[in-house]
Amino acid sequence: MIELISEAVPEHSVIVLGMAGLLFASFTSLFSVVNPLAAMPIFLSLTERFSERERIQTAKKASFYMMGVLITFLLIGTFILSFFGISLAGIRIAGGLIIMRAAYSMLNPETGGRKLTDEDEAAAKEKEDISFSPLALPLLSGPGSIAVVIGFATQAEGVTDYLINGVSVLLVACITYGLLRLAPISARYIGPTGLNVMTRLMGFIALAISVQFILSGISRYYGLNI
């Protein structure tokens, strides 16, 4: 009896560690690409005419919409690939290139780190509700983050994996809401230099993720073990 228990505990521990590892990997991957830290200055600029209550409400709705967009692509990602006849290798390589472009922008925030053009930002300031566009799309859930969650879908092996990835999306959405809600205070204490440093760190992580996506796609296409 004791031997049976001793054999069962390690197996259960391995399962728990595997789930925790997947949660950590999916969370860090998605958070680094969404990068709500880099969105804070743009969020403050777009909501400068808002009251505190309106700013908080906008942050809440934008985070909710972002979560909805990413969960949708997580659930239908494989169906999209099947409908258009796109291979898993192709979507991983394409997703890696998209993430790499976003990572390059984060590594060079002074030259290409902005996610909105001047025209888009000017048009957004004239809108009454900016929570869905341009905040949720494309600022928070842009092509890079959508590519990441579709990558999650292609690697999911069961309902448990989908649930874990869904929890990752939920965690990123909650943290994004917290950061946007505290954006005025955070920007004051962190400052532009601190934001640039953290953006570059997120960019480095995103770059590593993009390389892994590309290598995974190449290895799958050629049947290699990289």
Secondary structure, DSSP 8 states (H G I E B T S, - for coil): -HHHHHHHHHHHHHHHHHHHHHHHHHHHHHHHHH-HHHHHHHHHHHTTTS-HHHHHHHHHHHHHHHHHHHHHHHHHHHHHHHHHT--HHHHHHHHHHHHHHHHHHHHSHHHH--SS-HHHHHHHHT-S--IIIIIIIIIIS-HHHHHHHHHHHHH--SHHHHHHHHHHHHHHHHHHHHHHHTHHHHHHHHHHHHHHHHHHHHHHHHHHHHHHHHHHHHHHHHT---
